[in-house]
Amino acid sequence: MTDTNKVCDLCGLIVEVSGFTLKTKEGLKSFCCEGCKSIFQLLNEDQLIPEASDQDHTN
């Protein structure tokens, strides 16, 4: 493994699978699973930065 092990920003377990992340006012948060990501999201809605959406889609 060349990457340093990241720990889940909710429970502290090692993040083994990438992709469970959220952008917050404090920076990018990483999570070990979708459950931890969802719980963090519910508890910290006011700290989240919205992801880019389909605003740029024009048909």
C-alpha positions, -999 to +999 in steps of 0.1 A: +000+000+000+014+033-010-014+055+003-015+064+040-045+048+057-073+072+062-097+069+091-135+073+090-145+108+101-174+094+120-164+061+137-126+060+133-123+027+114-098+025+085-113+036+051-107+006+029-130+016+000-128+051-016-159+069-027-176+076+006-168+113+009-185+146+016-174+181+010-178+202+041-169+237+052-140+221+071-127+202+040-133+168+025-145+141+049-139+104+043-160+075+056-156+037+058-191+030+045-224+045+032-239+042+067-213+064+084-215+089+055-253+091+058-252+096+096-226+123+094-247+140+066-278+139+088-260+153+119-241+180+100-264+193+072-254+229+079-217+221+073-221+205+039-212+221+006-235+211-022-220+189-049-221+202-085-255+193-099-271+193-133-272+231-134-249+232-164-271+207-185-288+225-213-309+206-238 
